[in-house]
């Protein structure tokens, strides 16, 4: 498959599907970046108090149990 035909296929995707492809490509790129892997490892090894709670994410993203977007 050529780059041009991939571009045409991607252009025809719905916005949600394009975002999924973008996330996949970013993850793929990051997987070969040693610095990214080290930073991610450092984050995983952080003590729990260094992470946001679900409630904090709800506040930041304006989401919550009531299902607001």
C-alpha positions in Angstrom: 0.0 0.0 0.0 1.4 3.4 -0.9 1.6 6.5 1.3 -0.9 8.2 -1.0 -3.5 5.5 -0.6 -3.0 5.4 3.2 -3.5 9.2 3.2 -6.7 8.8 1.2 -8.0 6.1 3.6 -7.2 8.2 6.6 -8.9 11.3 5.2 -12.0 9.2 4.8 -12.1 8.2 8.5 -14.5 9.7 10.9 -12.8 12.1 13.4 -13.1 9.6 16.3 -11.3 6.9 14.2 -8.6 9.4 13.1 -7.9 10.2 16.8 -7.5 6.5 17.4 -5.0 6.2 14.6 -3.2 9.3 15.9 -3.0 7.7 19.4 -1.7 4.5 17.9 1.0 6.3 15.9 2.1 8.4 18.9 2.3 5.2 21.0 4.3 3.5 18.3 6.7 6.3 18.0 7.1 6.6 21.8 7.8 2.8 22.1 11.1 3.3 20.2 12.2 6.4 22.2 14.4 5.3 25.1 14.1 8.6 26.8 10.3 8.3 26.8 10.5 4.8 28.2 12.7 6.0 31.0 10.4 8.9 31.8 7.4 6.6 31.8 9.2 4.2 34.1 10.0 7.0 36.5 6.3 8.0 36.5 5.2 4.4 37.2 7.7 4.2 40.1 6.3 7.3 41.7 4.7 6.9 45.1 0.9 6.9 44.9 0.5 10.4 46.3 2.2 11.7 43.1 -0.8 10.6 41.0 -4.1 12.4 40.5 -7.3 10.7 41.9 -10.3 9.8 39.8 -12.1 12.7 41.4 -9.3 15.1 40.4 -9.5 13.9 36.8 -13.3 14.4 36.9 -12.7 17.9 38.1 -10.1 18.7 35.4 -12.0 17.1 32.6 -15.5 18.2 33.7 -16.7 14.6 33.8 -18.2 12.6 36.5 -20.8 10.1 37.6 -23.6 12.2 36.1 -22.2 11.5 32.6 -21.4 15.0 31.6 -19.1 15.2 28.6 
